[in-house]
Amino acid sequence: MHLPSQAEIFRYDKFQHFTYSLGIFLGGALLLPSLAIAGGTTIMIGLGKEIWDHYYGSGFCLYDMFANAIGIGAGWGLYVELARLL
């Protein structure tokens, strides 16, 4: 397992993990039957990407998974709030 330095934690890569997870979750929330399935699907996509990184890329990074989870949480909150307003 790759443990990045403190400087690496705040790299642009984490922002990408956050935004991609948020976008994938919102797309899933619109297309899939429930928010839980959208969240689970998004986390599995992120985990699959990290497993791929473990074998072929820069290594598995737990902080990337944290960024994915935060993106899913933000997407969930955004979806619920927009659904309430509309």
MODELLER restraints for C-alpha pairs under 7 A, 6 or more apart:
rsr = mdl.restraints
at = mdl.atoms
rsr.add(forms.Gaussian(group=physical.xy_distance, feature=features.Distance(at['CA:1:A'], at['CA:59:A']), mean=6.58, stdev=0.5))
rsr.add(forms.Gaussian(group=physical.xy_distance, feature=features.Distance(at['CA:1:A'], at['CA:60:A']), mean=5.28, stdev=0.5))
rsr.add(forms.Gaussian(group=physical.xy_distance, feature=features.Distance(at['CA:1:A'], at['CA:61:A']), mean=6.42, stdev=0.5))
rsr.add(forms.Gaussian(group=physical.xy_distance, feature=features.Distance(at['CA:2:A'], at['CA:59:A']), mean=5.57, stdev=0.5))
rsr.add(forms.Gaussian(group=physical.xy_distance, feature=features.Distance(at['CA:2:A'], at['CA:60:A']), mean=5.45, stdev=0.5))
rsr.add(forms.Gaussian(group=physical.xy_distance, feature=features.Distance(at['CA:2:A'], at['CA:61:A']), mean=5.15, stdev=0.5))
rsr.add(forms.Gaussian(group=physical.xy_distance, feature=features.Distance(at['CA:3:A'], at['CA:61:A']), mean=6.36, stdev=0.5))
rsr.add(forms.Gaussian(group=physical.xy_distance, feature=features.Distance(at['CA:9:A'], at['CA:63:A']), mean=6.73, stdev=0.5))
rsr.add(forms.Gaussian(group=physical.xy_distance, feature=features.Distance(at['CA:14:A'], at['CA:64:A']), mean=5.88, stdev=0.5))
rsr.add(forms.Gaussian(group=physical.xy_distance, feature=features.Distance(at['CA:14:A'], at['CA:67:A']), mean=5.80, stdev=0.5))
rsr.add(forms.Gaussian(group=physical.xy_distance, feature=features.Distance(at['CA:17:A'], at['CA:64:A']), mean=6.31, stdev=0.5))
rsr.add(forms.Gaussian(group=physical.xy_distance, feature=features.Distance(at['CA:17:A'], at['CA:67:A']), mean=5.69, stdev=0.5))
rsr.add(forms.Gaussian(group=physical.xy_distance, feature=features.Distance(at['CA:17:A'], at['CA:68:A']), mean=5.37, stdev=0.5))
rsr.add(forms.Gaussian(group=physical.xy_distance, feature=features.Distance(at['CA:18:A'], at['CA:67:A']), mean=4.95, stdev=0.5))
rsr.add(forms.Gaussian(group=physical.xy_distance, feature=features.Distance(at['CA:18:A'], at['CA:68:A']), mean=5.14, stdev=0.5))
rsr.add(forms.Gaussian(group=physical.xy_distance, feature=features.Distance(at['CA:18:A'], at['CA:70:A']), mean=6.45, stdev=0.5))
rsr.add(forms.Gaussian(group=physical.xy_distance, feature=features.Distance(at['CA:18:A'], at['CA:71:A']), mean=4.31, stdev=0.5))
rsr.add(forms.Gaussian(group=physical.xy_distance, feature=features.Distance(at['CA:19:A'], at['CA:71:A']), mean=6.15, stdev=0.5))
rsr.add(forms.Gaussian(group=physical.xy_distance, feature=features.Distance(at['CA:21:A'], at['CA:42:A']), mean=6.34, stdev=0.5))
rsr.add(forms.Gaussian(group=physical.xy_distance, feature=features.Distance(at['CA:21:A'], at['CA:68:A']), mean=5.34, stdev=0.5))
rsr.add(forms.Gaussian(group=physical.xy_distance, feature=features.Distance(at['CA:21:A'], at['CA:71:A']), mean=5.12, stdev=0.5))
rsr.add(forms.Gaussian(group=physical.xy_distance, feature=features.Distance(at['CA:21:A'], at['CA:72:A']), mean=5.71, stdev=0.5))
rsr.add(forms.Gaussian(group=physical.xy_distance, feature=features.Distance(at['CA:22:A'], at['CA:71:A']), mean=4.50, stdev=0.5))
rsr.add(forms.Gaussian(group=physical.xy_distance, feature=features.Distance(at['CA:22:A'], at['CA:72:A']), mean=5.19, stdev=0.5))
rsr.add(forms.Gaussian(group=physical.xy_distance, feature=features.Distance(at['CA:22:A'], at['CA:74:A']), mean=6.60, stdev=0.5))
rsr.add(forms.Gaussian(group=physical.xy_distance, feature=features.Distance(at['CA:22:A'], at['CA:75:A']), mean=4.80, stdev=0.5))
rsr.add(forms.Gaussian(group=physical.xy_distance, feature=features.Distance(at['CA:24:A'], at['CA:42:A']), mean=6.18, stdev=0.5))
rsr.add(forms.Gaussian(group=physical.xy_distance, feature=features.Distance(at['CA:25:A'], at['CA:38:A']), mean=5.59, stdev=0.5))
rsr.add(forms.Gaussian(group=physical.xy_distance, feature=features.Distance(at['CA:25:A'], at['CA:39:A']), mean=6.00, stdev=0.5))
rsr.add(forms.Gaussian(group=physical.xy_distance, feature=features.Distance(at['CA:25:A'], at['CA:42:A']), mean=5.76, stdev=0.5))
rsr.add(forms.Gaussian(group=physical.xy_distance, feature=features.Distance(at['CA:25:A'], at['CA:72:A']), mean=6.01, stdev=0.5))
rsr.add(forms.Gaussian(group=physical.xy_distance, feature=features.Distance(at['CA:25:A'], at['CA:75:A']), mean=6.19, stdev=0.5))
rsr.add(forms.Gaussian(group=physical.xy_distance, feature=features.Distance(at['CA:26:A'], at['CA:75:A']), mean=5.97, stdev=0.5))
rsr.add(forms.Gaussian(group=physical.xy_distance, feature=features.Distance(at['CA:26:A'], at['CA:79:A']), mean=6.91, stdev=0.5))
rsr.add(forms.Gaussian(group=physical.xy_distance, feature=features.Distance(at['CA:28:A'], at['CA:38:A']), mean=4.70, stdev=0.5))
rsr.add(forms.Gaussian(group=physical.xy_distance, feature=features.Distance(at['CA:29:A'], at['CA:35:A']), mean=5.44, stdev=0.5))
rsr.add(forms.Gaussian(group=physical.xy_distance, feature=features.Distance(at['CA:29:A'], at['CA:38:A']), mean=5.36, stdev=0.5))
rsr.add(forms.Gaussian(group=physical.xy_distance, feature=features.Distance(at['CA:32:A'], at['CA:38:A']), mean=6.25, stdev=0.5))
rsr.add(forms.Gaussian(group=physical.xy_distance, feature=features.Distance(at['CA:39:A'], at['CA:72:A']), mean=6.39, stdev=0.5))
rsr.add(forms.Gaussian(group=physical.xy_distance, feature=features.Distance(at['CA:46:A'], at['CA:65:A']), mean=6.87, stdev=0.5))
rsr.add(forms.Gaussian(group=physical.xy_distance, feature=features.Distance(at['CA:46:A'], at['CA:68:A']), mean=6.61, stdev=0.5))
rsr.add(forms.Gaussian(group=physical.xy_distance, feature=features.Distance(at['CA:50:A'], at['CA:60:A']), mean=5.15, stdev=0.5))
rsr.add(forms.Gaussian(group=physical.xy_distance, feature=features.Distance(at['CA:50:A'], at['CA:61:A']), mean=6.84, stdev=0.5))
rsr.add(forms.Gaussian(group=physical.xy_distance, feature=features.Distance(at['CA:51:A'], at['CA:60:A']), mean=6.31, stdev=0.5))
rsr.add(forms.Gaussian(group=physical.xy_distance, feature=features.Distance(at['CA:53:A'], at['CA:59:A']), mean=4.94, stdev=0.5))
rsr.add(forms.Gaussian(group=physical.xy_distance, feature=features.Distance(at['CA:53:A'], at['CA:60:A']), mean=5.72, stdev=0.5))
rsr.add(forms.Gaussian(group=physical.xy_distance, feature=features.Distance(at['CA:54:A'], at['CA:60:A']), mean=4.56, stdev=0.5))
